[in-house]
Structure formats: C-alpha cells, structure tokens
Amino acid sequence: MTARPLSAIVPETWNRAKQVTQETAALVKTQTKKHGAAVGAGTGLIVAALATIVVIPPLLLTALVLGLVAMGLWPWAACLIVAGAAILLCLGLALAGMVVFKRVGKATSATVEQVKGTINAFSGTGATDQDSHEP
C-alpha cells in the first residue's frame, strides 16, 4: 500500500462526500415524486369522507319523505337505514385514506433509515452503507 499525501486525500474525500450527498438528495427526490400521488389519493379519500358528512342531513330528510310515501316504512326505520349506509360509506372512505397514508409513511421511513445509514457509513460511526442493501 502506497502512502498518499494529505493534499491528495482531502480533495478526493470532499468529492466523494459531495457525490454521496447529491445521490442521496436524488434518491429522496425520486421517492417523494413516487409517493406524491399516493399522498394525493389519501387526501382525496379523506376529503370525500368529509364531504359525505355534509350529504347526510339531506339524505335523512329524503329517507323520511320517501319512507312515508313510497315504501310504507315507519319514518324512523327509513332514517336509520339511510343514516347507517351513509356512516358506513364515510368510515370506509376514511379508512381507505388512512391505509394509503400508512403505506406512504412506511416507504418514507425506509428512505430516512437508508439516508441515516449512508451518513453513518460516511462519517465512520461503524454503521454500514445502506445503499448496497436495497430491499
């Protein structure tokens, strides 16, 4: 092994650190773009659930009128059926939105762990570089 002067090692180390930082930033940017659509979909599902809450009162009134006139049901039975269906729809949309957000959170935390591993490997804290162990 040949000894190298410090004047050659420092610029090389600086260039490698710069390269690692640029590649890590590119990875984060790529994964953010990848999961941005999922975040938008989750937000849309939650907004749809909230919009459903706004629709419940008119549905209850409609169920009361239609229940008395057309179905021959007791008014309270028609209201309960429509309210139950609207509540189930609202809960289903909210749960679907939460599932989407959890998936994004898991992917994001994996990226954070990968970046931490890269930083630790570069700083010499004994951790290995996570970039070589892609899932």
FENPE-V249201 format. One line per field, one symbol per residue. ss: DSSP state (2 for helix, 1 for strand, 0 for the rest). phi: phi as a letter, one per 40 degrees, with the letter a starting at -180 (. if undefined). burial: # if it has 24 or more other ideal C-beta (glycine too) atoms within 12 Angstrom, else .. Layout:
BEGIN
ss: ???
phi: ???
burial: ???
END
This chain:
BEGIN
ss: 000002222222222222222222222222222222222222222222222222222222222222222220002222222222222222222222222222222222222222222222222000000222000
phi: .ccbcdcccccccccccccccccccccccccccccccccccccccccccccccccddccccccccccccccgccdccccccccccccccccccccccccccccccccccccccccccccccccgchccccccbcc
burial: ...................#...#..#...#...#..##..#..##..#..#...#..##..##..#..........##..##..#...#..##..#..##..#..#...#..##.##...#......###....
END
